[in-house]
Amino acid sequence: MELKWLLCVTLLALGILAVQAHDMDEDNDADDVVDIEDDLDDGIEDVEESKSETSSAPPAPKVTYRPPVPTGEVYFVESFDKGTLDGWVLSRAKKDDTDDEIAKYDGKWEVQDMKETKLPGDKGLVMVTRAKHHAISSKLSKPFVFDTKPLIIQYEVNFQNGIECGGAYVKLLSKTPELNLDQFHDKTPYTIMFGPDKCGEDYKLHFIFRHKNPKTGKYEEKHAKRPDADLKTYFTDKKTHLYTLVLNPDNSFEILVDQTVVNSGNLLNDMSPPVNPPREIEDPNDQKPEDWDERPKIPDPDAVKPDDWDEDAPAKVADENAVKPEGWLDDEPEYVADPDAEKPEDWDEDMDGEWEAPQIANPKCETAPGCGTWQRPMIDNPNYKGKWKPPMIDNVNYQGIWKPRKIPNPDFFEDLEPFKMTPVSAVGLELWSMTSDIFFDNFIICTDRAVADDWASDGWGLKKAADGAAEPGVVGQMMAAAEERPWLWVVYILTVALPVFLVVLFCCSGKKQPSAAEYKKTDAPQPDVVDDEKEEEKDKGEKEEEEEEEDANEEKLGSDADLGSASQEEEEEEEEEDRKPASEEEETVNRSPRNRKPRKD
């Protein structure tokens, strides 16, 4: 057992040493590269070429990009594969109530390939600049009217540089006579806003629609409840994600990311504030009566402070039993002037005052229990009671918490079809971000879920397939991670190699038997001979024990038999003696003259 544990510890130590050696090799390699970089360039290229020829991995399956084509009726579609911004309008507006220097929508938009694209030829709209206002929009092929068909909005986003603070949401601009895409800004009326947004550690996926009050004609923003799903990965993994909003005529809605539902609900029940106001409201003119008593408990008016209650007693008193420790230095201060300090050369006593050396801890106090005037420590005062207060009792006049009375809501209305929103005629991106290079692609607005799914399969689906084909397997990912973080080798050893080694060690190991050749070289008996001899000795011992038991039984039986025969002989002798006198008596009687019979002549 000790040997097994020694092997385990040795294996772990070897793993740690391997990691350290790996780090040292990297450092040495870096130094060597600096020293002989020019001399080894050609050799490295030759080695890499030969290595690629001899041990190159099989090539990953190639995914060819084809521009997606809508398979049904659409209101808007854009893949940017033409490489231009044809059909899009850059805003030249200015934000209200903002300094002129930052009020302009002068952020830059371009159509580019993704930075680390696996699909050459797949282009998208990129918000190039950071810390600027960006606004761009495009007309729908025809206005969308909220009637009997669902609305589906879908597009792709990739935060190529991550995201610190900013959004990537889209706005469906309301159809109004005043709509001017050239002046698109933050106050331009919209019907729906949908998409991701993040600032700090607050990760959001907006779904907001503007609802028109049928009584006042004013619009109010209605926000969907926050999704329960964790959205952080979509902002940090630098992958392309597909965002989909489905609005149905029955007022239900679904929000999907990568074709997985992350939020759903109903426009009537799951928006904040609610679409329909309450039927009753609190009367704003109602006032609480002056004699209204809201106190559930009151001080007992009949309670009297006890005579022995001392309110002036301190909470802490000096411990009279305390004794000053031996060696206490009463005459030494806790802090003294630093003897090594020197007045700065530029010290001006007229401006800075008289110079004094900084205070340091008194070195004499380091070995003593304390310095300065000794004072008794303070302890809790057992006689302390504090300020007396009467006990609290139930208030017999308690009337509860006052609330104003309810009255009918004069602004009440009931809209049972909030899906019938203001028609939309354009789509726009009006954004501010502290991170650049946000990538947008494959916008589609339609009414058929199958059309949206086909569009996603031909666009986002190809990106996902290409990323999957290019990604290494699990082992490759583990090796790559270990190259960046060598300490992971220890984790791999502990979690994979060490358990396997222990299983093999404890299950398959045993005492090693000497070979037959070794027995031939010596006079030592082989294991089978020793075993046979042991078995023969064991059998012999058992046989001897059985024979001894049999002899003992026979002796016992013999003794019993002797005893039996002796007693039998004695009985026979006694019987014979009994019979002998009788016979002798008979003979005597028979021989007596009296008993003789007369002879017959």
Solvent accessible surface area in square Angstrom, and as a share of the most:
residue,aa,sasa,rsa
1,M,142,0.64
2,E,154,0.69
3,L,119,0.59
4,K,50,0.21
5,W,148,0.52
6,L,112,0.56
7,L,70,0.35
8,C,10,0.06
9,V,94,0.54
10,T,61,0.35
11,L,49,0.25
12,L,61,0.30
13,A,46,0.36
14,L,102,0.51
15,G,5,0.05
16,I,72,0.37
17,L,101,0.50
18,A,59,0.45
19,V,15,0.09
20,Q,96,0.43
21,A,46,0.36
22,H,49,0.22
23,D,56,0.29
24,M,122,0.55
25,D,76,0.39
26,E,77,0.35
27,D,90,0.47
28,N,77,0.39
29,D,79,0.41
30,A,55,0.42
31,D,84,0.43
32,D,73,0.38
33,V,70,0.40
34,V,118,0.68
35,D,111,0.58
36,I,69,0.35
37,E,90,0.40
38,D,124,0.64
39,D,115,0.60
40,L,75,0.37
41,D,64,0.33
42,D,103,0.53
43,G,33,0.32
44,I,79,0.40
45,E,97,0.44
46,D,87,0.45
47,V,95,0.54
48,E,103,0.46
49,E,103,0.46
50,S,56,0.36
51,K,131,0.55
52,S,59,0.38
53,E,141,0.63
54,T,115,0.67
55,S,76,0.49
56,S,73,0.47
57,A,85,0.66
58,P,119,0.75
59,P,128,0.80
60,A,58,0.45
61,P,102,0.64
62,K,184,0.78
63,V,32,0.18
64,T,88,0.51
65,Y,27,0.10
66,R,173,0.63
67,P,76,0.48
68,P,10,0.06
69,V,103,0.59
70,P,44,0.28
71,T,86,0.50
72,G,35,0.33
73,E,87,0.39
74,V,30,0.17
75,Y,23,0.09
76,F,16,0.07
77,V,50,0.29
78,E,24,0.11
79,S,17,0.11
80,F,0,0.00
81,D,35,0.18
82,K,139,0.59
83,G,31,0.30
84,T,61,0.35
85,L,46,0.23
86,D,91,0.47
87,G,59,0.57
88,W,21,0.08
89,V,55,0.31
90,L,88,0.44
91,S,7,0.04
92,R,179,0.65
93,A,6,0.05
94,K,101,0.43
95,K,45,0.19
96,D,84,0.44
97,D,149,0.77
98,T,46,0.27
99,D,102,0.53
100,D,102,0.53
101,E,161,0.72
102,I,95,0.48
103,A,1,0.01
104,K,101,0.43
105,Y,15,0.06
106,D,76,0.39
107,G,12,0.12
108,K,105,0.45
109,W,13,0.05
110,E,53,0.24
111,V,27,0.16
112,Q,61,0.27
113,D,59,0.31
114,M,25,0.11
115,K,118,0.50
116,E,143,0.64
117,T,44,0.25
118,K,89,0.38
119,L,2,0.01
120,P,109,0.69
121,G,40,0.38
122,D,3,0.02
123,K,59,0.25
124,G,0,0.00
125,L,0,0.00
126,V,0,0.00
127,M,0,0.00
128,V,35,0.20
129,T,36,0.21
130,R,119,0.44
131,A,37,0.29
132,K,79,0.33
133,H,18,0.08
134,H,0,0.00
135,A,4,0.03
136,I,0,0.00
137,S,0,0.00
138,S,7,0.05
139,K,111,0.47
140,L,15,0.08
141,S,90,0.58
142,K,85,0.36
143,P,55,0.34
144,F,2,0.01
145,V,93,0.54
146,F,8,0.03
147,D,74,0.38
148,T,103,0.60
149,K,104,0.44
150,P,37,0.23
151,L,1,0.00
152,I,1,0.01
153,I,4,0.02
154,Q,4,0.02
155,Y,0,0.00
156,E,1,0.00
157,V,2,0.01
158,N,4,0.02
159,F,3,0.01
160,Q,21,0.09
161,N,63,0.32
162,G,11,0.11
163,I,15,0.08
164,E,110,0.49
165,C,37,0.22
166,G,6,0.06
167,G,3,0.03
168,A,0,0.00
169,Y,37,0.14
170,V,1,0.01
171,K,10,0.04
172,L,0,0.00
173,L,0,0.00
174,S,3,0.02
175,K,114,0.48
176,T,42,0.25
177,P,134,0.85
178,E,139,0.62
179,L,31,0.15
180,N,79,0.41
181,L,15,0.08
182,D,32,0.17
183,Q,80,0.36
184,F,1,0.00
185,H,43,0.19
186,D,41,0.21
187,K,127,0.54
188,T,12,0.07
189,P,59,0.37
190,Y,17,0.07
191,T,1,0.00
192,I,1,0.00
193,M,21,0.09
194,F,1,0.00
195,G,0,0.00
196,P,0,0.00
197,D,31,0.16
198,K,20,0.09
199,C,71,0.43
200,G,43,0.41
201,E,133,0.60
202,D,55,0.28
203,Y,29,0.11
204,K,69,0.29
205,L,14,0.07
206,H,29,0.13
207,F,3,0.01
208,I,6,0.03
209,F,0,0.00
210,R,48,0.17
211,H,14,0.06
212,K,106,0.45
213,N,33,0.17
214,P,88,0.55
215,K,118,0.50
216,T,76,0.44
217,G,34,0.33
218,K,148,0.63
219,Y,84,0.32
220,E,89,0.40
221,E,73,0.33
222,K,5,0.02
223,H,72,0.32
224,A,18,0.14
225,K,99,0.42
226,R,144,0.52
227,P,25,0.16
228,D,152,0.79
229,A,43,0.33
230,D,114,0.59
231,L,9,0.05
232,K,94,0.40
233,T,77,0.45
234,Y,43,0.16
235,F,4,0.02
236,T,69,0.40
237,D,44,0.23
238,K,118,0.50
239,K,98,0.42
240,T,13,0.07
241,H,13,0.06
242,L,1,0.00
243,Y,4,0.01
244,T,5,0.03
245,L,1,0.00
246,V,7,0.04
247,L,0,0.00
248,N,40,0.21
249,P,53,0.33
250,D,97,0.50
251,N,12,0.06
252,S,31,0.20
253,F,2,0.01
254,E,52,0.23
255,I,1,0.01
256,L,10,0.05
257,V,1,0.01
258,D,36,0.18
259,Q,86,0.38
260,T,82,0.48
261,V,71,0.41
262,V,18,0.10
263,N,9,0.05
264,S,49,0.32
265,G,20,0.19
266,N,37,0.19
267,L,0,0.00
268,L,54,0.27
269,N,119,0.61
270,D,39,0.20
271,M,13,0.06
272,S,69,0.45
273,P,55,0.35
274,P,87,0.55
275,V,2,0.01
276,N,35,0.18
277,P,34,0.21
278,P,85,0.53
279,R,153,0.56
280,E,95,0.43
281,I,53,0.27
282,E,86,0.38
283,D,11,0.06
284,P,109,0.68
285,N,127,0.65
286,D,32,0.17
287,Q,148,0.66
288,K,97,0.41
289,P,59,0.37
290,E,185,0.83
291,D,122,0.63
292,W,75,0.26
293,D,22,0.12
294,E,51,0.23
295,R,132,0.48
296,P,80,0.50
297,K,104,0.44
298,I,31,0.16
299,P,66,0.42
300,D,32,0.17
301,P,107,0.67
302,D,120,0.62
303,A,29,0.23
304,V,127,0.73
305,K,79,0.33
306,P,59,0.37
307,D,156,0.81
308,D,108,0.56
309,W,65,0.23
310,D,73,0.38
311,E,66,0.29
312,D,131,0.68
313,A,13,0.10
314,P,76,0.48
315,A,49,0.38
316,K,106,0.45
317,V,46,0.26
318,A,37,0.29
319,D,30,0.15
320,E,130,0.58
321,N,135,0.69
322,A,20,0.16
323,V,127,0.73
324,K,84,0.36
325,P,58,0.36
326,E,166,0.74
327,G,51,0.49
328,W,57,0.20
329,L,58,0.29
330,D,63,0.33
331,D,138,0.72
332,E,42,0.19
333,P,69,0.43
334,E,106,0.48
335,Y,132,0.50
336,V,41,0.24
337,A,53,0.41
338,D,32,0.17
339,P,112,0.71
340,D,121,0.63
341,A,29,0.22
342,E,150,0.67
343,K,94,0.40
344,P,63,0.39
345,E,182,0.82
346,D,125,0.65
347,W,81,0.28
348,D,61,0.32
349,E,94,0.42
350,D,140,0.72
351,M,157,0.70
352,D,77,0.40
353,G,30,0.29
354,E,145,0.65
355,W,62,0.22
356,E,139,0.62
357,A,23,0.18
358,P,75,0.47
359,Q,113,0.50
360,I,66,0.34
361,A,63,0.49
362,N,5,0.03
363,P,80,0.50
364,K,123,0.52
365,C,28,0.17
366,E,135,0.61
367,T,134,0.78
368,A,22,0.17
369,P,75,0.47
370,G,13,0.13
371,C,10,0.06
372,G,16,0.15
373,T,113,0.66
374,W,55,0.19
375,Q,142,0.63
376,R,97,0.35
377,P,71,0.44
378,M,114,0.51
379,I,77,0.39
380,D,99,0.51
381,N,19,0.10
382,P,117,0.73
383,N,108,0.55
384,Y,103,0.39
385,K,96,0.41
386,G,9,0.09
387,K,151,0.64
388,W,54,0.19
389,K,152,0.65
390,P,44,0.28
391,P,77,0.48
392,M,111,0.49
393,I,69,0.35
394,D,94,0.49
395,N,11,0.05
396,V,137,0.79
397,N,100,0.51
398,Y,92,0.35
399,Q,93,0.41
400,G,17,0.16
401,I,119,0.61
402,W,54,0.19
403,K,148,0.63
404,P,31,0.20
405,R,142,0.52
406,K,120,0.51
407,I,48,0.25
408,P,106,0.67
409,N,18,0.09
410,P,93,0.58
411,D,79,0.41
412,F,47,0.20
413,F,22,0.09
414,E,96,0.43
415,D,34,0.17
416,L,109,0.54
417,E,90,0.41
418,P,1,0.01
419,F,2,0.01
420,K,107,0.45
421,M,19,0.09
422,T,27,0.16
423,P,42,0.26
424,V,0,0.00
425,S,10,0.06
426,A,0,0.00
427,V,2,0.01
428,G,0,0.00
429,L,1,0.00
430,E,16,0.07
431,L,2,0.01
432,W,93,0.32
433,S,0,0.00
434,M,63,0.28
435,T,11,0.07
436,S,23,0.15
437,D,22,0.11
438,I,0,0.00
439,F,0,0.00
440,F,0,0.00
441,D,0,0.00
442,N,1,0.00
443,F,5,0.02
444,I,1,0.00
445,I,3,0.01
446,C,0,0.00
447,T,19,0.11
448,D,68,0.35
449,R,91,0.33
450,A,58,0.45
451,V,7,0.04
452,A,1,0.00
453,D,58,0.30
454,D,59,0.31
455,W,6,0.02
456,A,1,0.01
457,S,68,0.44
458,D,56,0.29
459,G,1,0.01
460,W,20,0.07
461,G,22,0.21
462,L,37,0.18
463,K,11,0.04
464,K,124,0.53
465,A,51,0.39
466,A,4,0.03
467,D,42,0.22
468,G,47,0.45
469,A,26,0.21
470,A,50,0.39
471,E,77,0.35
472,P,76,0.48
473,G,51,0.49
474,V,112,0.64
475,V,109,0.63
476,G,30,0.29
477,Q,84,0.37
478,M,68,0.31
479,M,87,0.39
480,A,52,0.40
481,A,24,0.18
482,A,0,0.00
483,E,95,0.43
484,E,129,0.58
485,R,101,0.37
486,P,22,0.14
487,W,142,0.50
488,L,26,0.13
489,W,68,0.24
490,V,32,0.19
491,V,58,0.33
492,Y,36,0.14
493,I,34,0.17
494,L,75,0.38
495,T,87,0.50
496,V,85,0.49
497,A,48,0.37
498,L,29,0.14
499,P,57,0.36
500,V,92,0.53
501,F,64,0.27
502,L,48,0.24
503,V,90,0.51
504,V,80,0.46
505,L,22,0.11
506,F,82,0.34
507,C,99,0.59
508,C,102,0.61
509,S,57,0.37
510,G,70,0.68
511,K,183,0.78
512,K,183,0.78
513,Q,120,0.53
514,P,65,0.41
515,S,61,0.39
516,A,60,0.47
517,A,56,0.43
518,E,91,0.41
519,Y,30,0.11
520,K,165,0.70
521,K,163,0.69
522,T,78,0.46
523,D,148,0.77
524,A,53,0.41
525,P,74,0.47
526,Q,64,0.28
527,P,57,0.36
528,D,83,0.43
529,V,67,0.38
530,V,40,0.23
531,D,74,0.38
532,D,74,0.39
533,E,84,0.38
534,K,127,0.54
535,E,104,0.47
536,E,113,0.51
537,E,122,0.55
538,K,133,0.56
539,D,85,0.44
540,K,130,0.55
541,G,29,0.28
542,E,82,0.37
543,K,127,0.54
544,E,82,0.37
545,E,107,0.48
546,E,100,0.45
547,E,84,0.37
548,E,116,0.52
549,E,110,0.49
550,E,99,0.44
551,D,76,0.39
552,A,56,0.43
553,N,85,0.43
554,E,110,0.49
555,E,128,0.58
556,K,136,0.58
557,L,121,0.60
558,G,30,0.29
559,S,52,0.34
560,D,77,0.40
561,A,63,0.49
562,D,95,0.49
563,L,124,0.62
564,G,38,0.37
565,S,53,0.34
566,A,45,0.35
567,S,50,0.32
568,Q,103,0.46
569,E,101,0.45
570,E,101,0.46
571,E,99,0.45
572,E,84,0.38
573,E,100,0.45
574,E,103,0.46
575,E,93,0.42
576,E,94,0.42
577,E,111,0.50
578,D,100,0.52
579,R,143,0.52
580,K,126,0.53
581,P,64,0.40
582,A,48,0.37
583,S,52,0.34
584,E,85,0.38
585,E,111,0.50
586,E,107,0.48
587,E,82,0.37
588,T,93,0.54
589,V,77,0.44
590,N,100,0.51
591,R,170,0.62
592,S,33,0.21
593,P,105,0.66
594,R,222,0.81
595,N,72,0.37
596,R,164,0.60
597,K,183,0.78
598,P,121,0.76
599,R,219,0.80
600,K,186,0.79
601,D,181,0.94
